[in-house]
Amino acid sequence: MSSFHLKKFILEFLDRKNISEKHRRDTINRLNNHVFKHIGDMNIREVKKLDIVNVFRNLIYIPETARRLFNILEKTFKYASTLEIIERNIMVDMDINILIPQKETKNYPHIIDTDRMRKFLLDIENCNWRPYIIPCQLRELCTVLIFMQVQYILLQILFFQL
């Protein structure tokens, strides 16, 4: 490695990986936007855990990007440790789930009674609700209804095959 600046080290590390040009470009854009502007000019030997933690404090609302960046930093520091450029991989003891909380999973109730399902679908079909629902509510409702219709169809198949 020609330099121990974190930015140059990560870029050289990415050059060694077998990734598509688009993936490389997207990764570098993420790094530029969130990592390099904070710690990119630091010597990789001088980067502390707190420096990494401070980078991820800014990423709490974009968990997918945070996880991708965490993986890149983790692999980069592992690579640097393997080459004995750093004495200890500071990423080993770090947990992304502590830095970036897991996204909450939404679970929707389901109807398994075919009569209730049939009545529910008929009620929806006969209801004049369309003008009163805002787009985000409609999108969530459609997602739930599609899932429920799939359940309904599967139940019909099961009942007719029995």
C-alpha positions as CSV (number, residue, x, y, z in Angstrom):
1,M,0.0,0.0,0.0
2,S,1.4,3.4,-1.0
3,S,-0.2,5.4,1.8
4,F,-1.7,4.7,5.2
5,H,-4.4,7.4,4.9
6,L,-7.7,5.7,5.4
7,K,-9.2,7.0,2.2
8,K,-6.3,5.9,0.0
9,F,-6.2,2.5,1.8
10,I,-9.9,1.9,1.3
11,L,-9.7,2.8,-2.3
12,E,-6.8,0.6,-3.0
13,F,-8.5,-2.2,-1.1
14,L,-11.6,-1.7,-3.3
15,D,-9.4,-1.9,-6.4
16,R,-8.3,-5.4,-5.3
17,K,-11.8,-6.6,-5.0
18,N,-13.6,-8.2,-7.9
19,I,-16.7,-5.9,-8.0
20,S,-18.6,-4.4,-10.9
21,E,-17.9,-0.8,-11.9
22,K,-21.4,0.3,-10.8
23,H,-21.0,-1.3,-7.4
24,R,-17.6,0.3,-7.0
25,R,-18.9,3.7,-8.0
26,D,-21.9,3.4,-5.6
27,T,-19.6,2.3,-2.8
28,I,-17.2,5.2,-3.3
29,N,-20.2,7.6,-3.4
30,R,-21.4,6.3,0.0
31,L,-17.9,6.5,1.4
32,N,-17.4,10.1,0.1
33,N,-20.8,11.2,1.6
34,H,-20.5,9.5,5.0
35,V,-17.0,8.3,5.9
36,F,-14.2,10.2,4.0
37,K,-15.4,13.6,4.9
38,H,-15.0,12.7,8.6
39,I,-12.1,10.3,8.9
40,G,-10.8,9.9,5.3
41,D,-7.6,12.0,5.9
42,M,-6.7,10.2,9.1
43,N,-3.8,7.7,9.1
44,I,-5.4,4.2,9.4
45,R,-3.1,3.5,12.4
46,E,-4.6,6.5,14.3
47,V,-8.3,5.8,13.7
48,K,-10.0,5.0,17.0
49,K,-13.2,3.3,17.8
50,L,-14.7,6.6,18.8
51,D,-14.0,8.0,15.4
52,I,-15.9,5.1,13.8
53,V,-18.8,5.5,16.3
54,N,-19.0,9.2,15.4
55,V,-19.3,8.4,11.7
56,F,-22.2,6.0,12.5
57,R,-24.0,8.5,14.7
58,N,-24.8,10.4,11.6
59,L,-26.2,7.3,9.8
60,I,-28.8,6.3,12.3
61,Y,-31.7,7.2,9.9
62,I,-30.2,5.3,6.9
63,P,-29.6,1.9,8.4
64,E,-29.0,0.1,5.1
65,T,-26.2,2.5,4.1
66,A,-24.8,2.2,7.6
67,R,-24.6,-1.6,7.4
68,R,-22.9,-1.5,4.0
69,L,-20.4,1.0,5.2
70,F,-19.8,-0.9,8.3
71,N,-19.0,-4.0,6.3
72,I,-16.6,-2.2,4.1
73,L,-14.8,-0.7,7.1
74,E,-14.7,-4.0,8.8
75,K,-13.2,-5.8,5.8
76,T,-10.7,-2.9,5.3
77,F,-9.5,-3.0,8.8
78,K,-9.3,-6.8,8.7
79,Y,-7.2,-6.5,5.6
80,A,-4.9,-3.9,7.2
81,S,-4.5,-6.1,10.2
82,T,-3.6,-9.1,8.0
83,L,-0.9,-7.1,6.3
84,E,0.3,-5.9,9.8
85,I,-0.3,-2.3,8.8
86,I,-2.2,-2.0,12.0
87,E,-1.5,-3.9,15.2
88,R,-5.1,-4.6,16.1
89,N,-8.4,-4.5,14.1
90,I,-10.5,-2.0,16.0
91,M,-13.6,-3.2,14.2
92,V,-13.5,-6.6,15.8
93,D,-15.2,-5.6,19.0
94,M,-17.8,-3.3,17.3
95,D,-21.4,-4.4,16.7
96,I,-23.4,-2.7,14.0
97,N,-26.6,-3.6,15.8
98,I,-25.6,-1.4,18.7
99,L,-24.5,1.5,16.5
100,I,-27.6,1.3,14.2
101,P,-30.7,-0.2,15.7
102,Q,-32.6,-2.8,13.7
103,K,-35.5,-1.6,11.6
104,E,-38.8,-2.4,13.3
105,T,-40.7,-5.2,11.6
106,K,-44.4,-4.6,10.9
107,N,-46.5,-7.6,11.4
108,Y,-50.1,-7.5,10.0
109,P,-52.8,-9.5,11.5
110,H,-54.2,-12.2,9.2
111,I,-57.6,-13.8,8.8
112,I,-57.7,-17.6,8.6
113,D,-61.4,-18.1,8.6
114,T,-62.6,-18.3,5.0
115,D,-66.1,-16.9,5.8
116,R,-64.6,-13.9,7.5
117,M,-62.1,-13.4,4.7
118,R,-64.9,-13.6,2.1
119,K,-67.0,-11.1,4.0
120,F,-64.0,-8.8,4.5
121,L,-63.2,-8.8,0.8
122,L,-66.9,-8.2,-0.2
123,D,-67.1,-5.3,2.3
124,I,-64.0,-3.8,0.7
125,E,-65.4,-4.3,-2.7
126,N,-68.7,-2.6,-1.8
127,C,-67.1,0.2,0.2
128,N,-66.7,3.7,-1.2
129,W,-63.4,4.5,0.6
130,R,-61.1,5.3,-2.3
131,P,-61.3,9.1,-2.2
132,Y,-60.7,9.3,1.5
133,I,-57.4,7.5,1.8
134,I,-54.1,9.3,1.4
135,P,-51.4,7.6,-0.9
136,C,-49.2,6.2,1.9
137,Q,-52.2,4.6,3.6
138,L,-53.4,3.3,0.3
139,R,-50.0,1.7,-0.4
140,E,-50.0,0.0,3.1
141,L,-53.6,-1.1,2.7
142,C,-52.9,-2.6,-0.8
143,T,-49.9,-4.5,0.6
144,V,-52.0,-6.0,3.3
145,L,-54.8,-6.8,0.9
146,I,-52.6,-8.5,-1.6
147,F,-51.1,-10.6,1.2
148,M,-54.5,-11.4,2.5
149,Q,-55.8,-12.3,-1.0
150,V,-52.9,-14.7,-1.4
151,Q,-53.8,-16.3,1.9
152,Y,-57.4,-16.5,0.8
153,I,-56.5,-18.1,-2.5
154,L,-54.3,-20.6,-0.7
155,L,-57.1,-21.4,1.7
156,Q,-59.5,-21.9,-1.2
157,I,-57.1,-24.3,-2.9
158,L,-56.7,-26.2,0.3
159,F,-60.4,-26.5,0.9
160,F,-61.2,-27.5,-2.6
161,Q,-58.5,-30.1,-2.7
162,L,-59.6,-31.7,0.6
